[in-house]
Amino acid sequence: MPRTIKKYANRRLYDTTASQHVTLHDIRELVAQGEDIAVVDDTSGEDITRNVLLQILAEQEQGGQPILSTQMLMQIIRFYGNPMQGLMTQFLDQSLASFTQQQQQWQQQFQDAMSRTPMGVMQSMTDRNIEAWSDFQKQMLDALMAGSKKKQD
């Protein structure tokens, strides 16, 4: 069950689990640590989680090194209202899930590598990552082709 954060009319955020006021930075830290959150408007009860997360993303993108390039943002905007919007959502979700899984595998392999020869481990990791990426690309191409065929029918 996600951790509930209430947003009051005065724009203050309250973490009901920790029984304390929090900032957007605090919420970002919770999410970065793997915590699932739900932000609700205290007055209306409306789920405003997406709005708060988008605000956090916007702040993160303004400082330091952004993850989303200008070109990528323009491409994403172009998909809104496009018949392929749903497929784009699935693609991004699956891409991030795959990337996260590969990152976790890499971290585990890196820890294992400390007790083995580095070159052998790196070659094994490279082979597995290439295979996983190839499989992912094939799945996405198949999904795109299936979506195109449905539109033609």
Summary of the structure (lengths in Angstrom):
residues: 153
radius of gyration: 20.3
end to end distance: 41.6
largest distance: 59.3
contacts: 349
relative contact order: 0.07
helix: 63%
strand: 11%
